Amino acid sequence: MTDFEALIAEFSEKSGLDLEVSKGGSVDIEADGVYVTLQFRENRGDIAMFTLPLFDHQADEPMMRKALEISAYGRGTDGFFLGMEDGSFVLSAVRRLEGYGAEAL
């Protein structure tokens, strides 16, 4: 079992979610209409995380201003990057696997 598989098994046990690591080393999680993908990048020793969609709403100027404000220096996004994909806001981050626990997911 890889460290990533152990992390996902621990998270699955603590959260009560039935999660499995795919052959490609990724896990997809859905909760409250938000989809999170965790991709283990073994050669880099990290996990790439993506959320899509953050919410289903057409972005207008006030919303874009607020998005830019909260994403400045990652202070309102807990260090995640805020971007857009197909008109929806997405959060993404890369975290080192070493020292990363299930509580952080």
N, C-alpha and C positions, 0 to 999 in steps of 0.2 A: 504494500500500500504506500503510495506517495504521500508526502506531507500535505499536498493539496487535497487528496482524497480523505485523509485523516481530518483535515480542517472541515471539509464538507460534511463528513459523518458526524463530527461533533456539533456542527451548526444544525444539522438535520435533527439530531437527538434533542438539543436544547429548544429548538423552535417548534418541534412537532411536525415539521414538513417532511414529506417523503421526497428526498433529493438523491439524484444519482449523477455521477460524473460520466459524461459521454466519452466515447473512444477518442474523440478529439481533444479531451481535457477541458470541457466546459460544462457549466451548469446553468440552466435557465430557471428563474424563480418568478412566479406571478403572484402579486398581492395587491388587492384594491385597484386593479386596472393598470398597475405599473409593472412592467416587465424588466427584470434585472438579469443580465448575463454576466457570469464570472468566467473568464477565460484564463486558464493557467498557462503561462508561458515559461515552460521548463528551462529553456536555454537562457532565459534572463532571470529566472528565479523570482518571478513576480506574477501578480494577478491583475489583469486588465478588467475593469468593471464598467458596464454601460447600463444606463436606464433608458427605456423608451416605452411609451411616451411619458414625459413628466406629467403632462395633463393635456387634454384634447381641447385646445382653445386657439382660435386664430390670433396670432400675435399682432398687436397694434402698437402705436408709438409709445403710449404710457407704459405698457407691459414690457416693451423692449428696454426702455429706460430703467425700469425697476430691475430687470434681469441683469443689465450691465452693472447696476449699482451693487446688487448682492454678490455678483461674481467677481468684483474687483478684489484682487489678491486672495480670492478663495474664502474670504471671511464670512460670507453668508451661505456658502455651499459646503462647508466643512472640508475645504481643500479640493473639492471636485471641480472639474472644468464644466462650464455651462456652454452649450452650443445648440445648433438647430440641425435637424435631420428631417427632410421631407415636411417642413413646416411645423414640426413639433420640437419642443425643448427636450434636450437630452443632457444627462449628467454623465461624466466619465472620469475615471481616475485609474492610476496605476499604483499598486501597493506592493512592497516587498513581501514575499511570503514568509520569510524568516521573522519570527517574533510576532506574527499576526495571529490573533486568536478569534474564535467563533463570536465572541462578544462584539468584536469590531465590525463584523459583517452586518 
